[in-house]
């Protein structure tokens, strides 16, 4: 089973990397979108899933990454060189926010993150260097689909591999302890703040890089697009639907949400029912199967074996 | 100076109305009700529908909106709230996420019925203003203030003078002890959810007379309401009023006396929410209590 699962992961990675050889541009675009979703979902899961700290403010990190890339590219820096800096800035911001915010527990932390992300969005729409509501455009001729495709796929693979490694490392065990009972974790010597900060910074850095790649691909960003609350929403939704706190969950969640999105968009009657579906899924999952798709799979397996 | 004071007072009335709904539900059930934003938004649209269909004045329609949303809240409690109501002292993340889902569904509901276009309620007095103490005040905001005061007086009488109110306060203070004394906590929770929704609906309907709205409307007011109840110490009745005053004073003071642009005003209240959560989790009452204790020791 373990080996089969590993081979499956490897096959998926190889398929995604080799896809440009046999798929046309439209399908590659879908794969690009899926990889982007997988990155955001898996990165969020590092803090939200493994450590149980549900943040609704991840759009801030995405926006920071995206703006770092665009603004530096406009100063003639190679866009791909800007990615590490975007990651660093997002990570620094996550620490600045996390230091005070991690004193809060559970839902209070969640509310605080909404407040921060919304404050960032409002500020970004007001200050001048973000282009305000009209946004900013990448310099012309800074885009090559293949390079961007490989970069996105590679980041997705690295993120999932990192999540798998974290899950089984001492770091992951500490995060799991914090999730289960923060007082007990502290009592046995886990410095909860430090681990939460580390997980927050790691996931923020990944989301920052993804934001940079997003900007390179879309060529145009505005506060209303990269700091949008709906972005934070879908970042949270995917791992929860797929199975929060597992390595495979965010991947399934990204797949489910992405497929739904494409299907809904292709049906004119249902084009405006995203939120029904998202909200409905969120309610159903939280009420009946908090482990999401992965939990349903486990139940089915138990049924088959019993 | 008088103009800032008067505007603060007017805004505080509305703020308190929208924050009380959140505070009651939190107090009785330890649920952070993110659907509050959705209910406020629906309140605005129901007032809009009553106004356009039946030419019902938005302030008269409050008489319809309040009971309607009370029922809505009770149904919502029976369908969803009941399953996520926390028994412990701290709210659960599950309840927050479930009610977040409810908010999304409500938003989509409004999109389907009223589309995403910006709507507004224009009455004969929308653009009128009156002079109070030499300050020009918009007629709608004066009406909103009066209606807010009326609903707050109603809530106060309900909480302080009736058995139901006593039961609500008892469950807020200690659910288990209230159960031991024979309070039907489940029914009280349903009533509290209904009351919370009614207040949200009324607040939304009143907001609709002051500004244009879309189905996405409500988020910034939800955050402001949170800011207020955090400042107010989460479950104290006077605390909410104080929190509302503080937030309104800050916003109006910033607008009048500092060069901070109005577009940044929301960012200030969101930042205040963060600061309040982190710096004084017990709210302003807790802060004062700490000062008193300190001076008592000296």
Interface residues (C-beta under 8 A of the other chain):
Chain A: X52 X54 X56 X100 X101 X103 X104 X105 X106 X107 X108 X110 X111 X112 X114 X115 X116 X118 X119 X122 X123 X125 X126 X229 X233 X240 X272 X273 X274 X275 X276 X278 X279 X280 X281 X282 X283 X286 X287 X290
Chain B: X32 X80 X83 X84 X90 X91 X92 X93 X94 X95 X96 X97 X98 X100 X101 X102 X103 X104 X105 X106 X107 X108 X109 X111 X112 X219 X220 X223 X226 X227 X261 X263 X264 X266 X267 X270 X271 X273 X274 X277 X278 X281
